[in-house]
Amino acid sequence: MPLKIAAGYATRAGQRPRNEDFVGMVMPDEPELSSKGMIAAIADGVSGNEGGREASEYTIRGLLSDYYATSDTWPVTQSLDRVLKAINSWVQHQGSIRAELAGMATTLTSLVLRGNFYYFAHVGDTRLYLLRKGVLTRLTADHVWDRPEMQHVLTRAIGLDSQLAIDHGMGELHEGDAFLLATDGVWASISEYDLTDHLSQLVSKQHEAEAIANTLIDSALAAGAQDNVSALVVRVDALPETNLRDALSGSQQLPVPPKLKVGQVIDGYTVEEQIHASTTTLLYRVSEPRSGNHTPRKLVLKTLHPDRAQDVHERSAFAHEEWLAKRVVARFFPQIITPEQKTYLYYLTTWHAGNTLQQHLDAGEHFTIPDVIAHGTKLVRAIGALHRRSIIHRDIKPGNIHLGDDGELRILDLGVAQSGLEAEDEVRAPRAGTPSFLAPEQFNNAPASRQTDLYATGVTLYLLLTRHFPYGEIEPFQTPRFGEAVVPSRYRPDLPLWLENVLLKAVARDPADRFETAEEFLLALERGASRPLAPIAPKALAERDPASVWRAVATISIVINLLLLYLLVVR
């Protein structure tokens, strides 16, 4: 589903002889809607002559046309920044060469909605408001002198100075969000209480967007507004599916938080404990803000390590991980929680009491055969849920599988997962993951696949039962030689034959001998002894290791030739 909005505007001269405000909006068709988004802007011209109107109109028209001419590879903020700085130079130049336009300048507030994010660029004292769930928030700051008698004197405007400083901001979009772009003739005449009331009528669809904009203008004039009055309102009716490009773009805008301590608060969430720390990421258990009688939930906050704050690749990988986590809406995974406001680079998930399977192993826990069958069935179902969403996990192991106190099994850490959109990463990093759980073909640089995930699942179940690896433990940077897998019954004589055959098929050295899909693996576990799998048939040496066979043939041929040569010489 594409982005859907309702929008309307109104602008009048009010008590002034001419209207120096200008309002504009573009809602493009595809593919521009996905690549660039929709843009709305409002400007209030400043000049004692005719230049105010010309500055505001040129700025809006130039922005609406030139923004869509910028490169699709640029982030939204970069596109807005480049266009507005070019416009600033033109406006200032015109004011310097044409006497009737001397001192021309304009305020500007622009809003871009693309994918699941909003972006804004702002200079001057026009304003941008957001109404979300009945709460009105002003997103922009006025660029005016802070002295009482000079509060209408601009410190920043387009055309005012050769060096233009633009305020940029961004945030996530929610369905039902309402935005208001207004000149000072409107916001200075109407209280925020009344603004909230008017925008609430827009959200509840009591009136059309254009009618709301006109009502705002009427209210401002009735309240005694002496300036030009302009308002543009936008309501978000539908959002597209979360877009990876927008997620990657957003990751470059937000700062990485510093290392957090217990008791610190970030965007209203209180840190209770640091759960995990690595060289690239930090995990904290936090509690959400208290709301009425509602008991605050415990959540997990994951963010980049401050040392990686300037690493563009790590930022992109982190945003990709969050994007994937939002797609796996199922009981087998922690679920993403969207904060009301987000001023740092992090994401939140549900927190569940319990431990990883690796923690259970490290604590010396003994897994019974029924335990492993039950956990294996849930794990394979979870893997199937990933694969149906075209996601390859690439790091299935006990440390990434959480067993909750509620009995539910959940897969953690999508940090090296692939979604099918990053084929180049697959080729570049085929060994991403933990060596002992990598399939044999991955050591020959074969790409990760559904079968390599299922192989790692088989190794995980084998390890839970035996505390050994089927081909021995593999160290990082080691290139192992794979012989035959050790039968698990060597370590667990009580293992039923049908389960041994399932495990050996899952960890078979040859991909052709393994399960092709998670559904096939699950069926084998569920049927159990009632319809057991046949053991994998042993292969001839020529089939198992053709290179060794040809080396042996070559060696024998050389020996025979040498023997014949010797016999000829002796004669």
N, C-alpha and C positions, 0 to 999 in steps of 0.2 A: 504494500500500500504506500503511495507517495505521501509527501507532506501536504496536509490540507489546512487552510487557514480561512478566517473571515476577517476582512479589513475594510476600513472606511476612514475618510478624513474630511475635515472642514477647515476653511481659512477665510478670515474677513479682516478688513482694514480697521474695523472698530471705530474709535474716536479719532483716528489719524486720517490725513488727507489721502494717503496712498498706503498700499499694503506691501511692506518690504519682507514679509515672510514668504517662504516657498516650501511646498510639500511635494514629495514624489515617492513612488513605489513601483517595483517591477516584480512580477510573479511569472518567471519564465516556464516554458515547457521543458520536458526532458529532451536531451540529457543535461541541459544547463541547470535544471532544478536540483539534480543530484550532485553535480560537480561544483556548482557555485552557490546554489540556494536562492532564496528570495531576499530582496533588500528593500528597506524602507528608510526614508531620511526626512529630516525637517531642519530648516535653517531660518535664522532671523537676521536680516541684513542690517548693517550699521553704516550710516553715512549721513551727513547733513544735506547732501545733494541727491542725485539719482543713483549713486553708486551702490547704496544698500540693496536695492532690489536686484540690480544686475549681479552683485556678488552672490547673493543667496540663490538666485535662479541658475547662474552659471555653475555654481558649486554643486547643486543638486543634480542638474542635468549631466554635468561632467562625471560625477560619481556614478550615476545610474548606468551610464553608457560605458565608461572606461573600466569599471569593475569587472564587467563581463568580458572585457578584452584581455584581462591579465591571464597569466599562465595557469592552467589547471593544476600544475604541480605546486603552486605557491599556497601556503596556508592563508586562511581568510584574513587574518590580521596583517600579514605582509602585503596582500593585495590592497586592502584599504589604506594602509600606510603609504604605499608607493603612489597611489592615485591621489590621495589628499595632499601630499606634499608637492606633487606636480601642480595641482590646482592652486595651492597656496602661492606658488611662485608666479603663476599667471595673474591671479587677482592682485597681488602686490605690484606687479609690473604695470598692469593697466592703471592702477591708481596713481602711479608715478609719472606716466606719460600723458594722461588725459586730465586736464584741469577740472572738468565737470565730474570726474570720478575720484577726485582726491580724497583720501581717507577711507575708501571703500573697504569693507570687511564684512564678515558674517560669522555667526555661530553655526555649529553643525552638530547634530546628533543622528547617527545612522545605526540601523539594526539589521543584521543578517541572520536569517534562520536557515540552517543547512543540516540535513539529517536530524540528529537528536540533540543538537547544540544550538545555542544562540551566541552571537558575537556582536559587540558594539564598538564603535569608534566615536569619540566625543571631544568637542572643544567649544568653550563658551558657556552660556547659561541656559541654553535649551536643556530639557531634561528627558530622561528615560525612566519609566516606572514599570515594575512587574507586579502583577497581582497573582498570587498563587495560594490556593486554598484559603481565600479570604484575607490573606495578609498582604498589605501593600509595601513594597520595598523600592526605595529610590536607588537606581543603579549608577547614576552619574553624580559628579560633584561640580558645583558651579565654579567657573574660573573668573572670579571677581575679587576686587579688593575687600579685605575683611574689616575695613573701617566703616562705621555706620553711615557716614555721609557719602561713601563711595561704593556702596554695595551694588550699584548698577553700572560701574565702570569695569569693563572687561580687562582681564590680565592676559587672556589668550583668545585668539580668534583667527579664522582663516583670512589672510591678507594683512594681518596686524604687524607681523614680524617675519623676517626672512627665514628664521628658524622656527619651525612649527612643532610644538610638543603635543602629541595626541594621547588621550587616555583610551586604552583598550581594555576590554573585559570580555568574559565568556562564561557560560554555564550550561548545564544540561536542561533540555526542554522537557516539560511534562504536558500531557494532554490537558486542556482546560486552562493553560496559562493565558493571561491577558497582558499585553504590553500597551503602554501609552507613551507616545512621543509628543511633547508639548513645548510651546514657546512660553516665555515668562509672562505674557499677557494672560495665559490660562492658569499656570500653576501658582502665580502670585495672587490670583483672585479667588481661587477655590481651595478650601481646606482639604487636607489629605483624607479626612473622614468622608467628604463628599466625593472626592475622586474614587475612593474605594467603593462607594455606593454605585456610582455610574458604571465602573468597570465590572462590578458584580452583576449588574443587569446585562452586560455584554456576555459574561461567562454563562449566566443562566439562560441566555438567548431570549430574554424578554423583549429585546428590540434588536434591529439590525445594526451592524457595526457603524454604518454611515449615520444612522439616527443617533447613536450614542455620541459620535464625534460632534454632531450639530448641537446636541443637548449640552455638551461641555462648553461649546462656544457661547451658547445662549446664557448659560449659568455665569460664565466669566463676565460677559457684558452686563448682565443684570446686577452683578456684584460690584460694578463700577470700574471695570478694566479700562485703562486709558491708552493701552498699547494695541498693536495688531494682535489678533488672537488666532492661533492655529493648533489643531490637535489631529493626531493620527492614531488610530487604535487597531490592534491586531489580536485576534483570538486563535489559539492553536486547537484545531479540531481533531487532527489525526497525525500520528508520527510514523515515519517509515521504520522498517526493521533497522536495528542498530547497525551503523555503517562503519566498517573497519577504518576507512580513510578518515572519517571524522574522529574516531577514537585516537588514531595516531596523531592527527593534527592537534587534538586537545591535549595530548600528553606533553607536547612541546611548550604549552603555554603556562602550565601550573608549576610553582616551585616545589621542590622536594622538601618535606619537613625535616627539621633537625632531629637527632636522636631524642626520643621522648622518654620522660621519667614517669614513674608511678605517681598519679595524682594530677599530671598535666592534662589540659583540655585542648582538643583540636576540633574546631567546628562544632563544639557542643558535646563531643564524645570524650569521656574521662578515661585515661589510661589506668588499667588495673594491674597489668603484668606484661612483661615481654615474653612472648611464647617461643620465638625462634629468631636467630640472627645468622645470616650468612654474609659472604663478601658482596652480595648484590642486593639482597632484600632483608627487610625487618618485619616481623609479625608481632602484633600486640593484641592482647585481649582488652577490649574497651567496653564501657557501658554507655548506652544511648542516653540522650537528655531525658530527664524526668518530665512526664506530661500528665498532670492531674493525678488520679489514683492509679494510673497505669504503672506497673513495676517495670523499670528500665530493663531492656533485654541486654544480654551480654553478646557482643559481636567480635569479630576478628578484623583488625585493620592491618592491611598489608601495604607496604610502601617500599620505595627504593632506598638503599643505603645512601646516606648523604655523600659518601665518597664517589658515588656514581651519578650525581646530580647533573653533571655536564656531559654525560655519555649519551649521545643521541641514539645509538643502537640499543642501549639498555632501556632508555625511555620508551622506544618503540616496542621493544619486546614486552615491557610491562603493560603497555596499553593493549597490546595484542592478547596478552593473558587475560586481562579484565574483559575484553570483548568476547573471548571464548567462554569465560565463566558466565557471562550473561546469557549465552545461548544454551547452556546445559541446564535447563529447568527440569529437574527430576529429583526424586528422593535420594538418588545415589551421589549427590554432590551438594556441598554447601551452597546456599543461595545468595546471590548478590543483593545487597541492601543499598538503595539510593539515598544519599543524605539530602537534607533540605537545602543545605548550602555546602559548597566544596571549594575551598581556597588553596588546597595543597594537592599534590599528586599522591593519591592513595585510592584503594577501594575497600569496601566493607563486605563481609559475608557473615552468614549466621554462624554462631559458635555452638559447639556440641560437646558436652562432657564425655570423656572417654580417652582412649589412647590409640596410637597407631599400632598396627600389627607388629612392627619392628620393636616398639616399646614393650609389647607383650613378650616377644622373644627375648629381649635383653633382660627382662625381669625373671627369666627362667620358666615361663609358663609352658606347659605341655599341651599341645593341641591334639585332641582325639581325632579319630577318623571321621566320626559324625560332625565334629566341629569344622574340619577342613571341607567336607562335602557341602555343609551349609554355607560357609564363607565363600567357597568357590562358586557356588550357584549364584549368590548375590554379586560377586565380583564380575563374573562373566556377563550377567545381565547389565551391570553398569558399563562394562566395556562395549557391549552391544548398543547401549544408549548413546555412547560417544560416537561409535562408528556410523550409526544412522544419521548423525548430524555432520558427517564427513569430517570428524575430528580424530586424529591419531595422537594418542597421549605421549608415547615415546619414552616414558619413564615409570612404567608400572613396576612397583616393588613394595615390600611390606612397609617401608617408611612413608609411602604416599597413599596408604590405605588406612582409613580411620574406622575403628570399631567403637561406636557410640555406646554409652550406658543404656540407651534406648534399644540396643540390639541391632541398629541399622548400620550398614557398612557404607562408607562414603569415600570416593576417590578425591585425593587432594592434588594440588600443584599442577597447573596447566602451563607452567613456565616454559617448557620446551615443546609443547604440543603444536601440531600443525592442523590447519583447517582446510587444506586443499587449495588455498589461495596463494601459498608461498612455496611454489615448486622449487624456486631457486634455492631456498633455505634447505630444502630436503636434500638437494645435491651437495650443498656446501657443508652440511653438518650431519652426515648419515649416522654418526656414532653418538649423537646427543642422547644422554641417558646414563645409566650405571652399567659398567662393563659386564658384570656377572649376569645381567639380565638381558644383554643384547643378543640377538639371534646370530648364528654363525655367519650368515651372508652379509651382515652389516660390517663385519671386519674386512670384507672385500669391497667396502664402499657401496653396497646395495642400499637403495633408499628405504626408509622406514615405511611400514605398510600395516594393514590390519593384521596380517599374519605375524608381524614382529611384536605387536601388542599382545597377541594371543600366546606367543612363545614366552614373553615375559610373565604373563599370567600363569602359565604352566610352571615356570621356574619358581614363582612365588608360592604356589601350592606345594610344590615339591619341597621347598625350604621349610614351610610350616610343618610338614610331616616329619622331615628327616634331619633338619638343621644342617643339611649339606646341599651343595649345588650339583646338578646332574653331570656337569663337565668339569667340576672343580671351580674354586673361586678364581676370578680373573682380575688382575690388578690393572689400574689405569695405565694407559699407553702400552699395554701388553698386546701382542698379536698371537692369540692362542691357536693351537692345532686341535681340532675337534675329532676325537675318536668316537667310540660308542658311549652313549649315556649309561651311567651306572644305574642299574635297576633299583628303584626305591625300596623294594622289599629287602635289599641287602641291609638297610638301616632299620627298616620296620617290617619284621617278619609277619606281623599281624595284618599287613596290608592285603585287602582282597585283590584277587587277580584282575577283576574288571577295572578297579581304580588305578592299578599299576599300568594297565594298557592305556587308559585315558591320559595319564600323566606322561607316559613315554611318547604318545602320539602328539601331545601338546608341545613337547620339547624336542621333537625329532630334528636331527641335523639337517635333513633335506626338507625344504619348504613344501615339496609335493606330498610329503608324508604327514603333514600337519593338518589341523583343522583349518578349513578355508574361511569360516565365519564364526562369529560368537554364537550364533544360533545353533550351529552344528556342535560346538563345544558344550553348550548348555544342554542340548538334547542327550548327549552322551552321559553327562552327570546325572540328569534326571532319570534316565532309563536304568542306570546302574546295572545291577546284576540280572535284571529281568531281560535285557537285550544287550549283553556285553559286546564291546568292540573286539574284533579279532586283533591279535598282536601284529605288529608291523613285520612283514615278511623280510627275512635277511636277504641282503643283496649280494650278488657276486662281486668279487674284488674289482673286476673291470668296471662295474657300474658304480661301486662305492668310491674308488680312487683310480680313475683311468690313467692319470699321470704316472702313478707308481707302476702300473702294469706296463705302460710303454717304456718306462725307464728300465724295468726288468727285462723286457724283450730286447731292448737295445744292448743291455749288458751281456745277455746270453749270446746275442749275435756277434758281438765283438770277441767274446771268448772263443766261440766256434771258429771265427775267421783267423784268430791268432793261432789256434790249434792246427788248422789246415795249413797255414803258412809254415808253421814249424815242421809239419810232416813233409811238406815239399822240400824244405831246405835239407832235412835229414837225408832224404833220398838222393 
